[in-house]
Amino acid sequence: MDFWIRTFGTGLEAFVVLIAVLYAASLVVLFTTGMAMTLLNSRHPGRKIQKRQPTHDAIRDIRSSTIQLMITSTCLAIGLYAQMRGWTLFPPVALSWWSVPLFFVVSLILHDTWFYWGHRILHTRLFYRFHKPHHMTVTPTVWSNDAGSSVDTLFAHSYYALVLFVLPIPPLVFLGHRLFDQVSAAIGHCGYEHFASRSARKPWPLLCTLYHDQHHQYFVYNYANYFSFWDRFCGTIHPTYDDRVESFEELYAGKRDQA
């Protein structure tokens, strides 16, 4: 962040500019990922996960996403600005061959834990009203990921505002995590399975698009964001998930692909 400090300083105006830059970047990622996945989906119609067609308006989802991405960008800016000002417990670790992969993976695991338990809370009677707008989409599309309520967004993304106060994650690694989060979550809502593999099913902890698509279909399964270990440990993984991943692998081999 040295370049940022030299260019914009550390005053309130620097914080406002940081929010604006992060928000603009988020919009670029939103539309770039959305258009790329829409094109990929059109080329592989046989990989559609659900037979039902989306019943919601994509424009509505995009409009909602532009609001929620401002909240996410503000959370991210809070964490980075606090680190920049030295308000955190530890200064960021320097970039190195070991710090980049280590802190990237650590941040993913911590955020996945934050997301899983926050997501479970949002499904309780007390908080579900905040999560319901997102679940109005039973058949998600690539534009559905960020659409929802502001409380819903804060449950997932307040992580970005808080974690840097206690962990010395390098800012570029933190930004890389956020980029990965936005792109992977959009793919997770795209409605078509392009990335199923052995690593996305038992005994491996990684996920593919089917994972979150099943959450929208069946509501009480597959709460996690990046990994399956919390759902497997807590018994909330959908019972057909692993078998369906394997069936998509067979499709990739050319047995049933209609593209």
BAFI-3210 file (N, C-alpha, C; in Angstrom, 3 decimals, decimal comma, padded with zeros to 6 digits):
// residues 259
n [1|2|3|4|5|6|7|8|9|10|11|12|13|14|15|16|17|18|19|20|21|22|23|24|25|26|27|28|29|30|31|32|33|34|35|36|37|38|39|40|41|42|43|44|45|46|47|48|49|50|51|52|53|54|55|56|57|58|59|60|61|62|63|64|65|66|67|68|69|70|71|72|73|74|75|76|77|78|79|80|81|82|83|84|85|86|87|88|89|90|91|92|93|94|95|96|97|98|99|100|101|102|103|104|105|106|107|108|109|110|111|112|113|114|115|116|117|118|119|120|121|122|123|124|125|126|127|128|129|130|131|132|133|134|135|136|137|138|139|140|141|142|143|144|145|146|147|148|149|150|151|152|153|154|155|156|157|158|159|160|161|162|163|164|165|166|167|168|169|170|171|172|173|174|175|176|177|178|179|180|181|182|183|184|185|186|187|188|189|190|191|192|193|194|195|196|197|198|199|200|201|202|203|204|205|206|207|208|209|210|211|212|213|214|215|216|217|218|219|220|221|222|223|224|225|226|227|228|229|230|231|232|233|234|235|236|237|238|239|240|241|242|243|244|245|246|247|248|249|250|251|252|253|254|255|256|257|258|259]
n.u [000,816|002,158|002,463|-000,128|-000,385|001,581|000,460|-002,229|-002,261|-003,204|-005,544|-009,088|-010,115|-008,594|-009,584|-012,199|-011,658|-010,483|-012,653|-014,170|-012,506|-012,301|-014,976|-015,504|-013,785|-015,022|-017,448|-016,502|-015,508|-017,899|-019,467|-017,718|-017,214|-019,862|-020,677|-018,788|-019,339|-021,987|-021,652|-020,090|-021,904|-023,887|-022,643|-022,522|-025,072|-025,905|-024,852|-026,365|-027,624|-030,130|-033,389|-035,495|-036,212|-034,755|-036,830|-036,758|-035,930|-033,140|-032,198|-033,158|-031,597|-029,049|-029,293|-029,703|-027,273|-025,419|-025,853|-025,283|-022,608|-021,381|-021,543|-019,964|-017,514|-017,020|-016,656|-014,313|-012,602|-012,512|-011,041|-008,553|-007,841|-007,613|-005,429|-003,530|-003,343|-002,183|-003,720|-004,201|-003,548|-001,155|001,394|001,186|002,459|005,397|005,426|006,262|007,748|006,606|004,709|002,625|001,126|000,544|-000,936|-003,026|-004,387|-004,962|-006,652|-008,782|-009,727|-010,487|-012,443|-014,275|-015,147|-016,303|-018,298|-019,816|-020,949|-022,203|-024,009|-025,563|-026,770|-028,287|-030,239|-031,898|-034,986|-035,144|-033,468|-033,933|-035,542|-033,891|-032,323|-034,011|-034,658|-032,481|-032,888|-035,168|-034,518|-034,587|-033,533|-030,520|-028,600|-025,685|-025,794|-026,879|-025,436|-024,543|-026,917|-029,442|-030,258|-029,044|-028,292|-027,857|-025,612|-023,746|-023,451|-021,929|-019,720|-018,642|-016,471|-014,275|-013,893|-013,018|-011,041|-008,383|-007,670|-006,671|-005,052|-002,011|-002,317|-000,964|-001,749|-002,094|-002,478|-004,828|-006,559|-006,410|-007,691|-010,280|-010,947|-010,909|-013,002|-015,256|-015,353|-015,431|-017,780|-019,693|-019,485|-020,332|-023,022|-023,901|-025,443|-024,731|-022,669|-019,329|-016,928|-016,606|-014,811|-012,529|-011,382|-013,424|-015,106|-015,755|-012,824|-011,882|-011,766|-012,668|-014,927|-017,566|-019,725|-022,211|-022,493|-023,360|-025,576|-027,247|-027,811|-029,539|-031,621|-032,473|-032,291|-031,615|-029,081|-025,518|-024,016|-021,577|-018,779|-016,250|-015,110|-015,867|-015,669|-016,855|-019,612|-019,579|-018,615|-020,628|-022,844|-024,447|-024,199|-025,463|-027,019|-026,759|-024,704|-021,897|-022,178|-023,481|-021,562|-019,693|-021,197|-021,272|-018,600|-018,438|-020,042|-018,382|-016,539|-017,687|-019,933|-022,572|-022,797|-024,450|-023,526]
n.v [-001,215|001,122|002,664|003,622|005,239|007,174|008,361|009,112|009,703|009,433|010,338|011,086|011,468|009,718|007,291|007,406|007,504|005,008|003,290|003,937|003,065|000,313|-000,384|000,238|-001,617|-003,964|-003,852|-004,105|-006,736|-008,076|-007,739|-008,667|-011,358|-012,268|-011,992|-013,630|-016,183|-016,489|-016,711|-019,070|-020,901|-020,911|-022,319|-024,848|-026,366|-028,809|-029,055|-027,883|-027,561|-027,637|-028,573|-026,804|-023,472|-020,238|-018,008|-015,422|-011,917|-010,910|-008,316|-007,212|-008,609|-007,696|-004,978|-005,060|-006,225|-004,208|-002,457|-004,006|-004,629|-002,217|-002,121|-004,334|-003,451|-001,289|-002,589|-004,026|-001,890|-000,714|-002,602|-002,598|000,113|000,479|-001,164|000,210|002,567|001,690|000,718|-001,860|-004,986|-006,105|-005,280|-005,674|-008,710|-009,027|-009,544|-012,715|-015,850|-017,703|-016,368|-015,466|-017,800|-019,030|-017,141|-016,636|-019,105|-019,436|-017,240|-017,937|-020,267|-019,246|-017,374|-019,088|-020,506|-018,400|-017,693|-020,079|-020,458|-018,002|-018,154|-020,327|-019,135|-017,189|-018,769|-019,325|-018,934|-016,366|-014,719|-015,250|-013,652|-011,697|-013,074|-014,195|-012,722|-013,412|-016,126|-016,256|-016,844|-019,775|-021,207|-020,400|-017,816|-016,531|-013,906|-013,811|-013,965|-011,725|-010,500|-009,501|-008,843|-006,065|-006,708|-009,432|-009,365|-008,143|-010,124|-012,020|-010,571|-008,800|-009,915|-009,038|-006,493|-006,887|-008,926|-008,163|-006,678|-008,432|-010,272|-010,423|-010,144|-009,781|-006,919|-007,189|-009,917|-010,159|-008,689|-010,353|-012,599|-011,537|-011,054|-013,682|-014,689|-013,245|-013,985|-016,840|-017,232|-016,140|-017,941|-020,155|-019,670|-019,889|-021,822|-023,844|-026,712|-026,693|-027,349|-029,670|-032,244|-034,796|-033,597|-032,114|-033,687|-036,149|-037,844|-035,233|-031,674|-029,592|-027,582|-027,487|-025,934|-027,174|-027,485|-025,092|-024,614|-026,724|-025,918|-023,771|-025,168|-027,062|-025,924|-026,524|-027,574|-027,726|-025,251|-023,979|-022,059|-022,179|-024,664|-028,099|-029,141|-028,205|-028,630|-031,388|-032,252|-031,322|-032,593|-031,481|-031,630|-032,192|-035,311|-036,425|-035,143|-035,879|-038,077|-036,868|-035,058|-036,843|-037,834|-035,647|-035,537|-037,747|-036,814|-034,818|-036,400|-036,933|-038,517|-037,712|-035,081|-032,419|-030,356]
n.w [000,000|-000,107|-002,435|-002,726|-000,440|-000,949|-003,162|-002,538|000,133|003,640|004,624|005,161|002,616|001,111|001,944|000,929|-001,823|-002,067|-001,567|-003,838|-005,957|-005,428|-005,675|-008,368|-009,577|-008,719|-010,116|-012,729|-012,606|-012,030|-014,424|-016,398|-015,647|-015,642|-018,364|-019,624|-018,529|-019,344|-022,106|-022,180|-021,077|-023,061|-025,027|-024,070|-023,551|-022,541|-020,059|-018,156|-014,888|-013,473|-014,632|-014,731|-015,815|-015,117|-013,275|-012,560|-012,925|-014,659|-014,799|-012,464|-010,594|-011,297|-010,740|-007,953|-007,248|-007,830|-005,760|-003,470|-003,910|-003,410|-000,629|000,022|-001,045|000,615|003,080|002,491|002,008|004,554|006,064|004,669|004,844|007,597|008,102|006,604|008,058|010,361|012,436|013,090|014,845|014,010|011,628|008,018|006,633|004,662|001,089|-000,156|-001,239|000,437|002,030|000,396|-000,733|001,748|003,370|001,634|001,505|004,237|004,650|002,961|004,262|006,775|005,979|004,787|007,000|008,484|006,637|006,457|009,073|009,463|007,381|008,182|010,415|009,123|008,078|010,149|012,013|013,099|011,538|008,868|007,239|006,212|004,458|002,691|000,241|-001,442|-001,728|-003,185|-005,687|-007,079|-009,150|-009,845|-011,555|-013,277|-012,571|-010,075|-007,719|-006,005|-005,499|-003,244|000,220|002,226|004,835|004,594|002,871|004,601|006,570|005,206|004,199|006,039|007,101|005,581|006,533|009,106|009,591|009,050|011,230|013,057|011,774|009,920|007,005|003,794|001,807|-001,045|-001,294|000,122|-001,510|-003,728|-002,702|-002,399|-005,102|-006,091|-004,564|-005,520|-008,262|-008,171|-006,713|-008,415|-010,554|-009,149|-009,034|-011,608|-012,869|-014,603|-015,004|-015,210|-014,081|-012,637|-010,967|-009,754|-007,530|-006,517|-005,100|-002,529|-001,408|-001,315|-000,522|-002,163|-004,238|-006,759|-009,232|-008,894|-006,151|-004,710|-006,227|-005,546|-002,968|-003,427|-004,612|-002,666|-000,191|002,615|002,636|001,934|002,773|002,713|001,307|-000,103|000,466|001,341|003,884|006,333|005,897|005,536|008,023|009,731|008,783|006,783|004,075|000,793|000,138|-002,439|-003,666|-004,176|-005,935|-008,079|-008,928|-009,953|-012,062|-013,752|-014,434|-016,094|-018,136|-019,142|-020,335|-022,681|-022,873|-022,525|-023,258|-024,776|-026,233]
ca.u [000,000|003,031|002,117|-001,395|-000,137|002,321|-000,401|-003,471|-002,135|-003,921|-006,689|-010,428|-010,322|-007,966|-010,533|-013,300|-011,141|-010,280|-013,968|-014,566|-011,685|-012,707|-016,322|-015,377|-013,186|-016,048|-018,394|-015,817|-015,488|-019,285|-019,924|-016,801|-017,514|-021,217|-020,733|-017,971|-020,043|-023,162|-021,171|-019,689|-023,130|-024,589|-021,907|-022,632|-026,411|-026,068|-024,292|-027,285|-027,815|-031,558|-034,215|-036,339|-035,595|-034,864|-038,093|-036,568|-035,448|-031,705|-031,992|-033,382|-030,417|-027,921|-029,527|-029,433|-025,840|-024,663|-025,992|-024,585|-021,171|-020,907|-021,366|-018,779|-016,335|-016,794|-016,069|-012,936|-011,843|-012,303|-009,923|-007,304|-007,520|-007,141|-004,072|-002,717|-003,153|-001,513|-004,680|-004,336|-002,635|000,139|001,554|001,109|003,676|005,908|005,196|007,381|007,341|005,813|003,608|001,495|000,226|000,111|-002,005|-004,173|-005,122|-005,488|-007,795|-009,889|-010,271|-011,181|-013,660|-015,212|-015,731|-017,171|-019,443|-020,649|-021,740|-023,098|-025,055|-026,465|-027,553|-029,265|-031,326|-032,736|-036,253|-034,953|-032,731|-034,161|-036,162|-032,829|-031,723|-035,067|-034,570|-031,520|-033,438|-036,269|-033,943|-034,412|-032,623|-029,649|-027,834|-024,408|-026,067|-027,599|-024,579|-024,517|-028,259|-030,031|-030,419|-027,802|-027,930|-027,303|-024,262|-022,886|-023,142|-020,870|-018,566|-018,024|-015,156|-013,241|-013,678|-012,567|-009,966|-007,063|-007,359|-006,021|-004,118|-001,163|-002,408|-000,507|-002,917|-002,297|-003,048|-006,209|-007,289|-006,507|-008,759|-011,578|-011,181|-011,259|-014,326|-016,302|-015,421|-015,857|-019,187|-020,501|-019,496|-021,146|-024,437|-024,139|-026,470|-024,169|-021,502|-018,171|-015,670|-016,630|-013,612|-012,326|-011,053|-014,650|-015,934|-015,103|-012,437|-011,285|-012,663|-013,010|-016,313|-017,865|-020,948|-023,324|-022,581|-024,249|-026,837|-028,085|-028,292|-030,722|-032,696|-032,949|-032,422|-031,018|-027,825|-024,415|-023,963|-020,223|-018,447|-015,099|-014,734|-016,996|-015,423|-017,828|-020,863|-019,396|-018,490|-021,898|-023,925|-025,351|-023,936|-026,573|-026,619|-026,469|-023,711|-020,708|-022,563|-023,796|-020,287|-019,124|-021,970|-020,825|-017,295|-018,730|-020,538|-017,206|-015,847|-018,362|-020,981|-023,923|-022,757|-025,243|-022,967]
ca.v [000,000|002,302|003,490|004,286|006,289|008,250|009,015|009,664|010,010|008,543|011,056|010,585|011,444|008,502|006,210|007,539|007,091|003,558|002,679|004,135|002,202|-001,068|-000,558|000,201|-002,905|-004,991|-003,800|-004,689|-008,185|-008,537|-007,819|-009,515|-012,752|-012,577|-012,163|-014,787|-017,411|-016,588|-017,244|-020,466|-021,685|-021,057|-023,287|-026,175|-026,468|-030,086|-029,005|-027,181|-028,371|-027,809|-028,562|-025,604|-022,239|-019,143|-017,286|-014,057|-010,936|-010,677|-006,894|-007,018|-009,116|-006,799|-003,743|-005,362|-006,483|-002,954|-001,898|-004,850|-004,532|-001,023|-002,514|-005,200|-002,613|-000,499|-003,501|-004,287|-000,648|-000,525|-003,433|-002,131|001,438|000,298|-001,702|001,297|003,552|001,079|000,493|-003,293|-005,535|-006,408|-004,775|-006,775|-009,452|-008,731|-010,563|-013,641|-017,123|-018,471|-015,613|-015,340|-018,964|-019,320|-016,250|-016,810|-020,290|-019,152|-016,340|-018,718|-021,161|-018,430|-016,818|-020,189|-020,754|-017,240|-017,782|-021,235|-020,252|-016,885|-018,660|-021,127|-018,184|-016,555|-019,712|-019,488|-018,213|-014,974|-013,935|-015,656|-012,588|-010,958|-013,947|-014,643|-012,169|-014,175|-017,455|-016,203|-017,436|-021,217|-021,582|-019,214|-017,503|-015,896|-012,576|-013,942|-014,103|-010,587|-009,964|-009,844|-007,728|-005,509|-007,494|-010,665|-009,048|-007,883|-011,394|-012,701|-009,777|-008,048|-010,551|-008,215|-005,306|-007,210|-009,897|-007,544|-006,142|-009,456|-011,081|-009,559|-010,596|-008,753|-006,348|-007,758|-011,251|-009,934|-008,316|-011,564|-013,401|-010,945|-011,316|-015,096|-014,849|-012,742|-014,780|-018,208|-017,217|-015,936|-019,235|-021,037|-019,379|-019,740|-022,758|-024,857|-027,326|-026,746|-027,550|-030,876|-033,071|-035,621|-032,728|-031,482|-034,655|-036,914|-037,295|-033,913|-030,668|-028,486|-027,544|-027,056|-025,145|-027,961|-027,388|-024,013|-024,773|-027,586|-025,132|-023,028|-026,126|-027,842|-024,963|-026,856|-028,291|-027,064|-023,865|-023,422|-021,148|-022,646|-026,032|-028,905|-029,843|-027,865|-029,332|-032,817|-032,448|-031,024|-033,392|-030,653|-031,766|-032,897|-036,724|-036,825|-034,243|-036,561|-038,886|-035,989|-034,559|-037,906|-037,933|-034,569|-035,923|-038,632|-035,953|-034,182|-037,395|-037,004|-039,543|-037,161|-033,645|-032,076|-029,173]
ca.w [000,000|-000,102|-003,590|-002,430|000,547|-001,617|-004,150|-001,993|001,545|004,554|005,162|004,862|001,167|000,604|002,233|-000,031|-003,129|-001,997|-001,771|-005,234|-006,813|-005,193|-006,227|-009,828|-009,926|-008,492|-011,231|-013,891|-012,408|-012,149|-015,807|-017,165|-015,311|-016,080|-019,826|-019,997|-018,177|-020,206|-023,383|-021,983|-020,879|-024,341|-025,846|-023,460|-022,951|-021,857|-018,712|-017,266|-013,689|-013,229|-015,832|-014,734|-016,261|-014,141|-013,373|-012,080|-013,889|-014,517|-014,554|-011,023|-009,887|-011,565|-009,988|-006,551|-007,091|-007,826|-004,408|-002,501|-004,136|-002,707|000,770|000,065|-001,296|001,828|004,065|002,078|002,196|005,996|006,474|004,061|005,365|008,975|008,009|006,097|009,112|011,499|013,512|013,291|015,851|013,389|010,259|007,046|006,314|003,325|000,077|-000,347|-001,824|001,391|002,633|-000,528|-000,683|003,106|003,821|000,754|001,957|005,576|004,517|002,400|005,288|007,774|005,397|004,599|008,320|008,737|005,734|006,791|010,287|009,211|006,501|009,026|011,216|008,237|007,821|011,339|011,961|013,472|010,542|007,485|006,445|005,529|003,447|001,780|-001,128|-002,242|-001,979|-004,143|-006,888|-006,899|-010,230|-009,919|-012,762|-012,960|-012,036|-008,809|-006,547|-005,093|-005,317|-001,956|001,145|002,767|006,024|004,041|002,409|005,756|007,209|004,457|003,801|007,137|007,267|004,959|007,356|010,458|009,779|009,029|012,547|013,880|010,989|009,068|005,615|002,843|001,121|-002,375|-001,093|000,539|-002,720|-004,530|-002,105|-002,735|-006,517|-006,188|-003,957|-006,401|-009,487|-007,878|-006,284|-009,617|-011,241|-008,331|-009,262|-013,045|-013,298|-015,495|-014,373|-016,108|-013,360|-011,814|-011,062|-008,555|-006,398|-006,036|-004,389|-001,472|-000,095|-001,436|000,055|-003,053|-004,692|-008,110|-009,296|-008,375|-004,686|-004,277|-006,945|-004,713|-001,839|-003,879|-004,889|-001,529|000,900|003,915|002,409|001,214|003,223|002,674|000,224|-000,882|000,817|001,813|005,147|007,379|005,607|005,787|009,465|010,401|008,208|005,987|002,644|000,156|000,005|-003,818|-004,250|-004,711|-007,086|-009,210|-009,449|-010,779|-013,308|-014,627|-014,962|-017,215|-019,202|-019,735|-021,152|-023,972|-022,893|-022,592|-023,540|-025,952|-026,893]
c.u [000,852|002,709|000,844|-001,182|000,593|001,414|-001,572|-003,369|-002,910|-005,141|-008,010|-010,673|-009,702|-008,878|-011,685|-012,854|-010,943|-011,598|-014,364|-013,804|-012,098|-014,085|-016,278|-014,799|-014,202|-017,061|-017,785|-015,820|-016,892|-019,675|-019,011|-017,092|-018,882|-021,299|-019,937|-018,704|-021,312|-022,783|-020,800|-020,916|-023,839|-023,923|-022,038|-023,988|-026,633|-025,543|-025,170|-027,644|-029,289|-032,332|-035,075|-035,541|-035,696|-036,160|-037,954|-035,955|-033,964|-031,408|-032,189|-032,160|-029,219|-028,079|-029,237|-027,939|-025,027|-024,746|-025,156|-023,069|-020,583|-020,671|-020,126|-017,505|-016,003|-016,173|-014,598|-012,066|-011,569|-011,095|-008,598|-006,880|-006,999|-005,718|-003,097|-002,380|-002,450|-002,426|-004,849|-003,321|-001,236|000,219|001,510|002,471|004,104|005,596|006,446|006,838|006,458|004,605|002,393|000,599|-000,306|-001,069|-003,229|-005,029|-005,725|-006,721|-009,002|-010,538|-011,048|-012,483|-014,701|-015,911|-016,714|-018,460|-020,377|-021,548|-022,655|-024,274|-026,058|-027,348|-028,634|-030,430|-032,168|-033,984|-036,065|-034,382|-033,109|-034,786|-035,122|-032,213|-032,730|-034,974|-033,590|-032,096|-034,708|-035,829|-033,680|-033,465|-031,686|-029,030|-026,557|-024,606|-026,655|-026,727|-024,697|-025,900|-028,830|-030,195|-029,067|-027,350|-027,296|-025,855|-023,304|-022,535|-021,966|-019,594|-018,039|-016,685|-014,047|-012,932|-012,942|-011,275|-008,588|-006,697|-006,575|-005,030|-003,322|-001,154|-001,893|-001,680|-003,154|-002,877|-004,518|-007,082|-007,438|-007,583|-010,116|-011,923|-011,609|-012,665|-015,421|-016,461|-015,953|-017,319|-020,120|-020,602|-020,374|-022,637|-024,825|-025,138|-026,001|-022,887|-020,376|-016,907|-015,697|-015,365|-013,491|-012,050|-012,289|-015,572|-015,085|-014,012|-011,852|-012,273|-013,119|-014,438|-016,388|-019,232|-022,145|-023,556|-023,577|-025,580|-027,784|-028,594|-029,545|-031,901|-033,328|-032,890|-031,627|-029,726|-026,794|-024,331|-022,613|-019,960|-017,340|-014,808|-015,944|-016,817|-016,397|-019,146|-020,727|-019,335|-019,828|-023,084|-024,900|-025,031|-025,069|-026,155|-026,292|-025,301|-022,547|-021,040|-022,856|-022,535|-019,675|-019,876|-021,591|-019,438|-017,472|-019,241|-019,375|-016,468|-016,551|-019,503|-022,379|-023,938|-023,494|-024,653|-022,392]
c.v [001,268|003,237|004,275|005,463|007,464|009,047|009,750|010,063|009,026|009,226|010,436|010,501|010,205|007,300|006,230|007,090|005,576|002,824|002,762|003,218|000,747|-001,349|-000,637|-001,134|-004,035|-005,019|-004,389|-006,211|-008,766|-008,743|-008,686|-010,991|-013,151|-012,841|-013,386|-016,095|-017,580|-017,164|-018,715|-021,366|-021,938|-022,087|-024,710|-026,343|-027,771|-030,102|-028,225|-028,092|-028,665|-027,764|-027,307|-024,394|-021,175|-018,359|-015,825|-013,192|-010,671|-009,214|-006,577|-007,456|-008,188|-005,509|-003,954|-005,555|-005,203|-002,263|-002,690|-004,799|-003,258|-001,329|-003,384|-004,386|-001,764|-001,364|-003,756|-003,057|-000,390|-001,328|-002,933|-000,769|001,348|-000,235|-000,614|002,311|002,986|000,835|-000,989|-003,783|-005,751|-005,738|-005,936|-007,419|-009,104|-009,869|-011,417|-014,938|-017,927|-017,705|-015,531|-016,577|-019,244|-018,444|-016,305|-017,982|-020,059|-018,266|-017,067|-019,592|-020,371|-017,860|-017,900|-020,531|-019,641|-017,358|-018,911|-020,940|-019,039|-017,299|-019,509|-020,218|-017,531|-017,476|-019,999|-018,617|-016,714|-014,134|-014,234|-014,556|-011,759|-011,758|-014,354|-014,029|-012,927|-015,528|-017,434|-016,773|-018,914|-021,768|-020,401|-019,043|-016,791|-014,500|-012,622|-013,796|-012,954|-010,002|-010,424|-008,618|-007,270|-006,262|-008,809|-010,439|-008,839|-009,175|-012,077|-011,893|-008,821|-008,669|-009,659|-006,957|-005,635|-008,020|-009,254|-006,886|-007,146|-010,325|-010,191|-009,987|-009,489|-008,218|-006,910|-009,166|-011,133|-009,543|-009,515|-012,495|-012,855|-011,172|-012,761|-015,333|-014,411|-013,595|-016,180|-018,252|-016,977|-017,236|-020,227|-020,821|-019,484|-020,733|-023,860|-025,395|-027,501|-027,240|-028,760|-031,696|-033,889|-034,752|-032,056|-032,460|-035,441|-037,802|-035,888|-032,836|-029,565|-028,642|-027,257|-026,368|-025,870|-027,723|-026,313|-024,065|-025,666|-026,858|-024,350|-023,962|-026,679|-027,094|-025,291|-027,662|-027,333|-025,567|-023,196|-022,655|-021,689|-024,136|-026,780|-029,433|-029,475|-028,579|-030,826|-033,093|-032,292|-031,790|-032,603|-030,695|-032,567|-034,338|-037,154|-036,055|-034,991|-037,381|-038,014|-035,351|-035,595|-038,038|-036,818|-034,855|-036,838|-037,837|-035,282|-035,138|-037,623|-037,978|-038,947|-035,678|-033,356|-030,904|-029,543]
c.w [000,000|-001,260|-003,326|-001,473|-000,095|-002,552|-003,506|-000,518|002,396|005,171|004,740|003,363|000,535|000,823|001,233|-001,418|-003,165|-002,214|-003,242|-006,173|-006,662|-005,783|-007,752|-010,291|-009,767|-009,617|-012,500|-013,789|-012,572|-013,603|-016,673|-016,919|-015,821|-017,577|-020,266|-019,710|-019,011|-021,565|-023,257|-021,820|-022,204|-025,243|-025,310|-022,791|-022,194|-020,448|-017,729|-016,100|-013,443|-014,546|-015,892|-015,192|-015,164|-014,370|-012,966|-013,183|-013,647|-014,223|-013,079|-010,227|-010,086|-010,775|-008,499|-006,313|-007,037|-006,470|-003,417|-002,683|-003,536|-001,228|000,919|-000,113|-000,080|002,923|003,746|002,311|003,682|006,468|005,945|004,614|006,805|008,997|007,548|007,194|010,342|012,679|013,842|014,332|015,288|012,031|009,277|006,812|004,887|002,362|-000,092|-000,932|-000,884|001,914|001,715|-000,485|000,719|003,513|002,906|001,218|003,338|005,493|003,926|003,459|006,340|007,219|005,167|005,913|008,697|007,921|006,143|007,984|010,165|008,349|007,281|009,874|010,361|007,912|009,059|011,212|012,201|012,335|009,096|006,629|005,692|004,378|002,369|000,393|-002,022|-002,617|-002,819|-005,486|-006,635|-007,956|-010,468|-011,303|-012,327|-012,374|-010,634|-007,570|-005,553|-004,822|-003,975|-001,089|001,685|004,014|005,604|003,606|003,572|006,498|006,518|004,359|004,864|007,519|006,741|005,766|008,649|010,534|009,796|010,362|013,395|013,120|010,036|007,603|004,684|002,033|-000,271|-002,301|-000,723|-000,658|-003,658|-004,019|-002,500|-004,206|-006,728|-005,670|-004,928|-007,653|-009,199|-007,452|-007,467|-010,413|-010,479|-008,484|-010,742|-013,610|-014,222|-014,863|-015,377|-015,404|-012,417|-012,054|-009,790|-007,333|-005,804|-005,324|-003,396|-002,052|-000,151|-000,989|-000,891|-003,589|-006,182|-008,090|-008,701|-006,885|-004,256|-005,023|-006,155|-003,473|-002,230|-004,159|-003,613|-000,200|002,164|003,773|001,807|001,523|002,972|001,381|-000,686|-000,702|001,367|003,228|006,248|007,142|005,867|007,290|010,173|009,813|007,364|004,496|002,010|-000,154|-001,426|-004,422|-004,904|-005,951|-008,304|-009,782|-010,378|-012,105|-014,275|-015,189|-016,172|-018,410|-019,920|-020,654|-022,479|-024,038|-023,066|-022,941|-024,836|-026,728|-028,253]
res [m|d|f|w|i|r|t|f|g|t|g|l|e|a|f|v|v|l|i|a|v|l|y|a|a|s|l|v|v|l|f|t|t|g|m|a|m|t|l|l|n|s|r|h|p|g|r|k|i|q|k|r|q|p|t|h|d|a|i|r|d|i|r|s|s|t|i|q|l|m|i|t|s|t|c|l|a|i|g|l|y|a|q|m|r|g|w|t|l|f|p|p|v|a|l|s|w|w|s|v|p|l|f|f|v|v|s|l|i|l|h|d|t|w|f|y|w|g|h|r|i|l|h|t|r|l|f|y|r|f|h|k|p|h|h|m|t|v|t|p|t|v|w|s|n|d|a|g|s|s|v|d|t|l|f|a|h|s|y|y|a|l|v|l|f|v|l|p|i|p|p|l|v|f|l|g|h|r|l|f|d|q|v|s|a|a|i|g|h|c|g|y|e|h|f|a|s|r|s|a|r|k|p|w|p|l|l|c|t|l|y|h|d|q|h|h|q|y|f|v|y|n|y|a|n|y|f|s|f|w|d|r|f|c|g|t|i|h|p|t|y|d|d|r|v|e|s|f|e|e|l|y|a|g|k|r|d|q|a]
***
